[in-house]
Each structure stands twice: as C-alpha cells, then as structure tokens.
Amino acid sequence: MTSNIVESLNAVTKYARELPIVELLEYMRTLLECWTKEKLLKAKGTFTYLGYKFNKELDDNRTLSHKLRVRASTDYIHIGIDGVRRYIVCLENKKCSCGQFQLDELPCPHVFAVLRHKDESFEKYCSPYYTRVNLLRTYEIPVNLLPDESKWNVPQHITEEVVNPPKGEKRQPGRPQKERYKIFDEINSKKYKISCGNCEGEGHNKRSCKNVPKKK
C-alpha cells in the first residue's frame, strides 16, 4: 500500500535508468511536470464536489445501495441489510462493519443506503482531500523548471570535486537486474501464467502447442 508511487516511477523509468545521472533527473523532472499538468487540467474540468475518479466511485456505491434495506437502531447507528448479510453503520464515528468506509474515506453502499434513509447529504462523510478544491490546490504548485546548463550557477568547490567510483566493489557477472522481484502470489497468479498464441490455452506456448488452432 505504500510502494505504489515508487513502482509507478520504477516502471516508466525502466529505460531512462541507463542515462547519465543529470539526464535521468531531468527525465524524471519532466515526467512529474507532465503528470502535474495533466492532473491539474482534469481537476479544472471537473464540476462536481469531488474529483472525477472519486465521484465515479461514489456513483458506483450509490447505485449498489439501492438494493439494500436499512433498519435504525439509534440516530447515528443503523443496520444495512443486503440479503442475508447485515452491516453495522455508525455515522458519528464514520465507520461501517464492512471496513470500506473507514479505509476509503468515502461512503460505501451501506452508508449511502443509511444516508438515503435519513435524507442526509454525503459531503461531510467524504475525505476533504478528494474534493475538487483541494485537488486544484494540490496541483497548482508547479514543478520547478530547469534552465539551460549554460545558465547554471555551480559553486566552485563542486566543479573542482572529483568523484571516483567506489573502491573494492566488483561488478557481478551477468546482466544487471532491471525488473523487480515478484512475490510468490504474483508469480502464481493468472496474470503471469504462460498462455499459448495458437489455442489460447495456459501452461504452454505456441511452439510446444499440440492443440488445433482456435478459430477466430
């Protein structure tokens, strides 16, 4: 849950990592600049209370809530009934026994059912970080631009410094590792299973396929 941003940058800089350090840093700075501009334009083009992504998730939860029944226990504690399953919703503490409400900080389907039962708005039950106003504030800060190298003001003690390679370290045999090591669950998931381009079966490739080609 804490390495998503790192893995995203790791994926898009896979080939840029071969560049010298200055060019690599400039590549990453330009990349962040493009991402920031893209997010800012998307936030400016949003006219709902929440940003586009969060508003879509909210609409999905609202749709799912229509099939639920609600029974009130107190003014702020309710039970959302989904068939034979029951979920306890506490509006005061912003909690639902499904766990989705407090994890996403967005009303889950059970909370939406309760809010509709109480004829109450959802705004105060959403994280303020998801609002259009805060998204605009987040992406209005520009990524600092880098002037041409001829305009750099580099201190003299930096230009005179000689950087040598580390001592005592030998390069390991073989090609350097570029891909991250996948965990056991990822290796064994369907996403990483070998599939055949001939019959579209799993567990073998086109070269070793003995099946009749699948008709398109």
PyMOL commands that set and color helices and strands:
alter all, ss='L'
color gray80, all
select helices_A, chain A and resi 4-12+16-18+21-44+52-65+100-104+109-118+123-125+128-130+132-139+149-151+156-159+184-187+190-192
alter helices_A, ss='H'
color red, helices_A
select strands_A, chain A and resi 69-72+77-82+85-90+95-96
alter strands_A, ss='S'
color yellow, strands_A
deselect
rebuild
show_as cartoon
